[in-house]
Amino acid sequence: MSELHGYGLLLRPWDAESGADVEVWLRGLTDPEFQRWNTPYRPVTGPDAARESLRRGARRDADGTAASFRIADAVSGTALGHIGVNEIHPVLRRGTVGYWVLPEARGRGIATRALLLTARWAFTGLGLHRLELDHAVGHDVSCRIAGRCGFRPEGTRRGAILAAGRRDAFRDAHVHARLATDPEPPPPAVTATGTP
């Protein structure tokens, strides 16, 4: 899998053998704001679980069913978050995109820029026709990011995702999608330091 560059960001594959990547992954998945809106299928509570989670992701990347990227500042290399295309279906040419941003990087347009960059790559590099994005109902920030990136709202899926921190309860999800044939959203303005 290649690196992606643009909008002041560097997106590169995660490295499960890198202590720094493991630490960032663990911080991201144990962040209270992340956990408010997401419940990983397998709990990630320590470095060993984080490393194994990254290894599982690398296997999905290798078999072509996913593509996971560490988001970093293009100049400093500072880790900012994660974005991935999951559930890639080669015949229907669709995938599902998800992302998170570390607390100290929020409010700087990181998710928007990473989503624009990843969507362009998914359509042109992977040849996908459709990208879906879903989020828990009430997650207004994610809803705005989807809209800025050209992902149109399509409706609500009832009981589609796990409730926060639980595996025995479900909650509704808003669904957004963007097609390869949809107009490209305007690029974000980025300063010389890589910030919008």
N, C-alpha and C positions, 0 to 999 in steps of 0.2 A: 504494500500500500504506500502511496506517495504522500509527501507533505503538501499542504495547501498554504498558499501565501496570499494575503490581501487584506485590505481595510485595517492595516496596522497589526494584523494577527499572523501567527504561525500555528497551523494545526498539524500535528504529527501523531503517528500511532503511539499509544501508551506502551511503556516498557515495564513488564511485570518484574523484571530483575533489577530495576532501578529503585533504590530506597527512596529517592526523592519522589518518583511517580507513585509509589505505594503510599507515601505519606499524604500526597495531594489527594489521591483517590479516597483514602480513609477520611480525611478532613471533609471532603465534599459530601460523602455519603452519610456522615454522622452529624452534619450541620443541622441545627434545629429547623431552619427554614426549609431546607431540602426535605427533611423528614415530615414537615407539616403537609407537604403536597405529594410526596412519593413514598412508596414502600417497596424496597428491593425484594425480588422474589426470594433471595437468600440473604439473611442478615449479614452485614459487614460491620463487625464491632472491634476488630483489632487488626494489626499489621498482617498476620497470617491469612486472615479471611480476605483482606483487601488484595493481597498478592494473588490468592487463588481466584478471586473475582476477575482480576485483570488477566490472568491466564485463560480463564473461560472466554473472556472477551476476545483475546488473541486467537483462540481456536475458531470462534465464529468469524472473525475477520479473515482468517486463512481459508475457511471453507466457503467464503463469499456470501454468507447470510447476514453479515453485519460489517460496519466500518466505524471504528471508534477512534476519536481523536482527542488528544490533550490540547486544550486551547492555551496559547501563551502569547505574551507580548512579543511582537516581531523584533523589537530592538533589544530589550533587556533579557528576553527569554523567560521572564517571570510567569509562572503558572497562573492561569486565570480561571480554568474550569474544564468542562467536558462537553463534547457534542458527538452524537453518533447517529448513524442510519442503521436501523435494526429491521428485522423481519423482511429482509430483501427477498422479493419473489421474482426470479429471473424470467418466468413466462409472462406474468402480468406486468412486469417491469414497474413494481412499486416497492416502497419501503416506508418505514415509520421513523421519524426523527425525534430525538430527545436531547435535552441539554441541561446543564446546571452551571452556575457561576459561583465561585468562592465568595464569601461575605465581603472581603476587602476589595473585591473587583466589581461589585454590583453598582448599578447606577451610572455606568460609563458606556453603555451600548454594546457591551461585549457579546451578549447572547444574540442581539440583532445582527451584528457584523458576522459572527460565527455562523449563524443560520443562513444568511445570504450567501456566504462563501461555500458552505456545505451544500446548499440546494443547487447552486450553479454547477458544482462538481458532480453531484448525484445525477443531474440531468445530462450533462455533457460527457463526464468521465465514465459513469456507470451505465449511462443510457436509460435511466429510469424515465417512466412516463408520468408517474404520480408519487408525490410525497405526502404522507399524512402526519399530522401532529395532533396529539390529544393532551389534555390537561384536566386536572380536577376542576369541577364547576366551582367557581369562586376565585380561582387563581387569575385575577385580573391582569397581573403583570405579564404572564405567559400569553394571555389572550391578546394583549397589545403588541407583544413581540411578533406573534403569528401574523397579525394584520399588517404590521410594518414590512414584513417580509413577503407579502403577497399570498399568504395562506388564508383562503376564504373560509368563513365559518360554514359548516355543513349540518350542524345539529348537535344533539345530545344523545350519547349512548348511556342507557340506564344501567347502573350497576356494573360498569365496564372495568373499573380499576379497584385495587385494594384500598380500603380505608386507611387513613394515616396510622402507621405503626401497627396495623393488624393484618392477620391473614384469615380471619374468620368473618370479615364484614367487607362490604363493597360500597362504592360511591359512584356517582355519575361523572361522566367526562364529556367535555366539549370537544368536538372534532373539527379540525381545520384541514384543508388540503390545498395543494398547489400542483398544477399540471405543468409539464414541460412546455406546453403551448400557451400558458398564461403569460401576460406581459411581465417583463423583468422589472421588479421594483426599482425605484431610484436608489443609487448607491448612497450610503451615509457619508457625510462630510467627515474627513479624518484629518487631524492636524499632523504636523511633522513629528510629534511625539507619539502618534498612533491613537490619540483620543478623539472622539467626535466633538 
